[in-house]
């Protein structure tokens, strides 16, 4: 405990410092590589969207003695040969089957085939249908929600921090989080469902919160005492990132542990798909957001501001003062 207290104190005073700003070129290259890799993954292996987005038929078989997923595929193929089928085990005694859109006659045939192959009454097989128009509405509303979120984020941050450059840096950080998180989903074959979309918006909010806390300290170091501190603008920004580093680490751990536990319980124990989708997106996004704030948004803001005439003049005075002090010594 004493080590962590000393570690945090050294970061806050500047005795210990991680070069978030000084080595920003390296961080930008790594961030760009991650985004490029995510985009390539999305192109080579497009993300899988749930039935709520694509439309189709869904069957749920309950109280089964055997949850073998191949049985469900065989049942569907026996009625509709060549039909696309996705089978998921729910808990210990239920199976969910998602297929392409089926007619009423095909739905009745698949229901009977599933009941027969799993040796349960037909009453234990429920069916539902989601039309393509409904899936299109879900997609459109999700995109509108994302666009409105980003627009409001830009406006509110610009008003709060009184500079649009902080808004731009924060938005780029949010986009980085979103692209990398979706890329991870696509890479590992995770399904994007409405619950996952809710999780995406949640982690964007978390990332925004983390960025706002760090930027608030940046504003304190640069606007309130920047000219009196004897630091360059980049050094003040870097100090702010280090001063909030322990808080960022603690917040990430506190957020990741419970969502990881929910993910484990939902996926491996309860088989709750909605719980798994939303906790998975939050878990992945939380980890990505922690890196994006410190290694993308913060150094990017410093880069955007350092070319301003007033900041350049102050940085030049600081360096000149240090050179005079070094000569005198």
For each residue, the residues with C-beta under 8 A, 3 or more apart:
1: 4 5
2: 5 6
3: 6 7
4: 1 7 8 246
5: 1 2 8 9
6: 2 3 9 10
7: 3 4 10 11 16 246
8: 4 5 11 12 246
9: 5 6 12 13 15
10: 6 7 13 15 16
11: 7 8 14 15 16 17 18 242 243 245 246
12: 8 9 242 243
13: 9 10
14: 11 17 239 242
15: 9 10 11
16: 7 10 11 242
17: 11 14 238 239 242
18: 11 238 241 242 245
19: 22 23 238
20: 23 24 27 237 238 241 242 294 295 298 299
21: 24 234 235 237 238 241 298 299 302
22: 19 234 238
23: 19 20 26 27
24: 20 21 27 28 299 300 302 303
25: 28 29
26: 23 29 30
27: 20 23 24 30 31 295 296 299
28: 24 25 31 32 296 299 300
29: 25 26 32 33
30: 26 27 33 34 295
31: 27 28 34 35 176 292 295 296
32: 28 29 35 36
33: 29 30 36 37
34: 30 31 37 38 176 180 183
35: 31 32 38 39 176 179 180 183
36: 32 33 39 40
37: 33 34 40 41 183
38: 34 35 41 42 179 180 182 183 184 186
39: 35 36 42 43 179 183
40: 36 37 43 44
41: 37 38 44 45 183 186 187
42: 38 39 45 46 47 182 183 186
43: 39 40 46
44: 40 41
45: 41 42 186 187 189
46: 42 43 186
47: 42 182 185 186 190 192
48: 186 189 190 191 192
49: 52 53 54 191 192 193
50: 53 54 191 192 193 194 196 277
51: 54 55 56 58 98 130 135
52: 49 130 134 135 138 193 194
53: 49 50 135 138 139 192 193 194
54: 49 50 51 132 135
55: 51 101 130 131 132 133 134 135
56: 51 98 99 100 101 102 129 130
57: 98 99 100 101 102 107 110 127 128 129 130
58: 51 96 97 98 99 127 128 129 130
59: 72 96 97 98 99 110 111 114 125 126 127
60: 90 94 95 96 97 125 126 127
61: 64 72 94 95 96 97 114 115 118 120 124 125
62: 93 94 120 124 125 126
63: 93 94 120 124
64: 61 67 93 94 95 118 119 120 124
65: 93 118 119
66: 71 118
67: 64 89 92 93 94 95
68: 71
69: 72 73 87 88 89 95
70: 73 74
71: 66 68 74 75 117 118
72: 59 61 69 75 76 85 87 95 97 114 117 118
73: 69 70 76 77 85 87
74: 70 71 77 78 117
75: 71 72 78 79 97 110 113 114 116 117 118
76: 72 73 79 80 83 85 97 99 110 113 114
77: 73 74 80 81 82 83 85
78: 74 75 81 113
79: 75 76 83 106 109 110 113
80: 76 77 83 99 100 102 106 109 110
81: 77 78
82: 77
83: 76 77 79 80 99 100 102
84: 99 100
85: 72 73 76 77 97 98 99
86: 97 98 99
87: 69 72 73 95 96 97 98
88: 69 95 96 98 271 273
89: 67 69 94 95 96 271
90: 60 94 95 96 271 272 273
91: 94 270 271
92: 67 271
93: 62 63 64 65 67
94: 60 61 62 63 64 67 89 90 91 271
95: 60 61 64 67 69 72 87 88 89 90 118
96: 58 59 60 61 87 88 89 90 273
97: 58 59 60 61 72 75 76 85 86 87 110 114
98: 51 56 57 58 59 85 86 87 88
99: 56 57 58 59 76 80 83 84 85 86 102 110
100: 56 57 80 83 84
101: 55 56 57 129 131 132
102: 56 57 80 83 99 106 107 110 129
103: 106 107
104: 107 108
105: 108 109
106: 79 80 102 103 109 110
107: 57 102 103 104 110 111 127 129
108: 104 105 111 112
109: 79 80 105 106 112 113
110: 57 59 75 76 79 80 97 99 102 106 107 113 114 127
111: 59 107 108 114 115 122 125 127
112: 108 109 115 116 122
113: 75 76 78 79 109 110 116 117
114: 59 61 72 75 76 97 110 111 117 118 125
115: 61 111 112 118 120 121 122 124 125
116: 75 112 113 119
117: 71 72 74 75 113 114
118: 61 64 65 66 71 72 75 95 114 115 124
119: 64 65 116
120: 61 62 63 64 115 124 125
121: 115 124
122: 111 112 115 125
123:
124: 61 62 63 64 115 118 120 121
125: 59 60 61 62 111 114 115 120 122
126: 59 60 62
127: 57 58 59 60 107 110 111
128: 57 58
129: 56 57 58 101 102 107
130: 51 52 55 56 57 58 134 135
131: 55 101 134 135
132: 54 55 101 135 136
133: 55 136 137
134: 52 55 130 131 137 138
135: 51 52 53 54 55 130 131 132 138 139
136: 132 133 139 140
137: 133 134 140 141
138: 52 53 134 135 141 142 194
139: 53 135 136 142 143
140: 136 137 143 144
141: 137 138 144 145
142: 138 139 145 146 194 197
143: 139 140 146 147
144: 140 141 147 148
145: 141 142 148 149 197 201
146: 142 143 149 150 178 200 201
147: 143 144 150 151
148: 144 145 151 152
149: 145 146 152 153 201 204
150: 146 147 153 154 171 174 175
151: 147 148 154 155
152: 148 149 155 156
153: 149 150 156 157 167 170 171 174 208
154: 150 151 157 158 164 167 168 170 171
155: 151 152 158 159 167
156: 152 153 159 160
157: 153 154 160 161 166 167 170 212 215
158: 154 155 161 162 163 164 166 167
159: 155 156 162
160: 156 157 212
161: 157 158 166 167 215 219
162: 158 159
163: 158 166 167
164: 154 158 167 168
165: 168 169 301 304 305
166: 157 158 161 163 169 170 215 218 219 301
167: 153 154 155 157 158 161 163 164 170 171
168: 154 164 165 171 172 304
169: 165 166 172 173 215 297 298 300 301 304
170: 153 154 157 166 167 173 174 208 211 212 215 297
171: 150 153 154 167 168 174 175
172: 168 169 175 176 296 297 300
173: 169 170 176 177 207 211 292 293 296 297 300
174: 150 153 170 171 177 178 204 207 208 211 292
175: 150 171 172 178 179
176: 31 34 35 172 173 179 180 288 292 296
177: 173 174 180 181 203 204 207 285 288 289 292
178: 146 174 175 181 182 200 204
179: 35 38 39 175 176 182 183
180: 34 35 38 176 177 183 184 288 292
181: 177 178 184 185 200 203 281 284 285 288
182: 38 42 47 178 179 185 186 192 200
183: 34 35 37 38 39 41 42 179 180 186 187
184: 38 180 181 187 188 190 284 288
185: 47 181 182 188 190 192 196 281 284
186: 38 41 42 45 46 47 48 182 183 189 190
187: 41 45 183 184
188: 184 185
189: 45 48 186
190: 47 48 184 185 186 196 280
191: 48 49 50 196 277
192: 47 48 49 50 53 182 185 196 197
193: 49 50 52 53 196 197 273 274 277
194: 50 52 53 138 142 197 198
195: 198 199 273 274 275 277 278 281
196: 50 185 190 191 192 193 199 200 277 278 280 281
197: 142 145 192 193 194 200 201
198: 194 195 201 202 278 281
199: 195 196 202 203 277 278 279 280 281 282 285
200: 146 178 181 182 196 197 203 204 281 285
201: 145 146 149 197 198 204 205
202: 198 199 205 206 278 281 282 285
203: 177 181 199 200 206 207 281 282 284 285 286 288 289
204: 149 174 177 178 200 201 207 208 285
205: 201 202 208 209
206: 202 203 209 210 255 282 285 286 289
207: 173 174 177 203 204 210 211 285 289 292 293
208: 153 170 174 204 205 211 212
209: 205 206 212 213
210: 206 207 213 214 248 251 289 290 293
211: 170 173 174 207 208 214 215 293 297
212: 157 160 170 208 209 215 216
213: 209 210 216 217 244 247 248
214: 210 211 217 218 240 241 244 248 293 294 297 298
215: 157 161 166 169 170 211 212 218 219 297 298 301
216: 212 213 219 220
217: 213 214 220 221 240 241 243 244
218: 166 214 215 221 222 236 237 240 241 298 301
219: 161 166 215 216 222 223 224
220: 216 217 223 224 225 240
221: 217 218 224 225 226 229 231 236 237 239 240 243
222: 218 219 226 233 236 237 240 305
223: 219 220 226
224: 219 220 221
225: 220 221 228 229
226: 221 222 223 229 231 233 236 314
227: 314
228: 225
229: 221 225 226 236
230: 318 321
231: 221 226 235 236 239 318
232: 235 236 314 315 318 319
233: 222 226 236 237 302 305 306 311 314 315
234: 21 22 237 238 302 306 315
235: 21 231 232 238 239
236: 218 221 222 226 229 231 232 233 239 240
237: 20 21 218 221 222 233 234 240 241 298 299 301 302
238: 17 18 19 20 21 22 234 235 241 242 298 302
239: 14 17 221 231 235 236 242 243
240: 214 217 218 220 221 222 236 237 243 244 298
241: 18 20 21 214 217 218 237 238 244 245 294 298
242: 11 12 14 16 17 18 20 238 239 245
243: 11 12 217 221 239 240
244: 213 214 217 240 241 247 248
245: 11 18 241 242 248 249 294
246: 4 7 8 11 249 250
247: 213 244 250 251
248: 210 213 214 244 245 251 252 290 293 294
249: 245 246 252 253 290
250: 246 247 253 254
251: 210 247 248 254 255 290
252: 248 249 255 256 286 287 289 290
253: 249 250 256 257
254: 250 251 257 258
255: 206 251 252 258 259 282 286
256: 252 253 259 260 283 286 287
257: 253 254 260 261
258: 254 255 261 262
259: 255 256 262 263 279 282 283 286
260: 256 257 263 264 279 283
261: 257 258 264 265
262: 258 259 265 266 275 279
263: 259 260 266 267 276 279 280 283
264: 260 261 267 268 269
265: 261 262 268 269 270 275
266: 262 263 269 270 271 272 275 276 279
267: 263 264 271 276 280
268: 264 265
269: 264 265 266
270: 91 265 266 275
271: 88 89 90 91 92 94 266 267
272: 90 266 275 276
273: 88 90 96 193 195 276 277
274: 193 195 277 278
275: 195 262 265 266 270 272 278 279
276: 263 266 267 272 273 279 280
277: 50 191 193 195 196 199 273 274 280 281
278: 195 196 198 199 202 274 275 281 282
279: 199 259 260 262 263 266 275 276 282 283
280: 190 196 199 263 267 276 277 283 284
281: 181 185 195 196 198 199 200 202 203 277 278 284 285
282: 199 202 203 206 255 259 278 279 285 286
283: 256 259 260 263 279 280 286 287
284: 181 184 185 203 280 281 287 288
285: 177 181 199 200 202 203 204 206 207 281 282 288 289
286: 203 206 252 255 256 259 282 283 289 290
287: 252 256 283 284 290 291
288: 176 177 180 181 184 203 284 285 291 292
289: 177 203 206 207 210 252 285 286 292 293
290: 210 248 249 251 252 286 287 293 294
291: 287 288 294 295 296
292: 31 173 174 176 177 180 207 288 289 295 296 297
293: 173 207 210 211 214 248 289 290 296 297 298
294: 20 214 241 245 248 290 291 297 298
295: 20 27 30 31 291 292 298 299
296: 27 28 31 172 173 176 291 292 293 299 300
297: 169 170 172 173 211 214 215 292 293 294 300 301
298: 20 21 169 214 215 218 237 238 240 241 293 294 295 301 302
299: 20 21 24 27 28 237 295 296 302 303
300: 24 28 169 172 173 296 297 303 304
301: 165 166 169 215 218 237 297 298 304 305
302: 21 24 233 234 237 238 298 299 305 306
303: 24 299 300 306
304: 165 168 169 300 301 307
305: 165 222 233 301 302 308 311
306: 233 234 302 303 311 312 315
307: 304 311 312
308: 305 311 312
309: 312 313
310: 313 314
311: 233 305 306 307 308 314 315
312: 306 307 308 309 315 316
313: 309 310 316 317
314: 226 227 232 233 310 311 317 318
315: 232 233 234 306 311 312 318 319
316: 312 313 319 320
317: 313 314 320 321
318: 230 231 232 314 315 321 322
319: 232 315 316 322 323
320: 316 317 323 324
321: 230 317 318 324 325
322: 318 319 325 326
323: 319 320 326 327
324: 320 321 327 328
325: 321 322 328 329
326: 322 323 329
327: 323 324
328: 324 325
329: 325 326
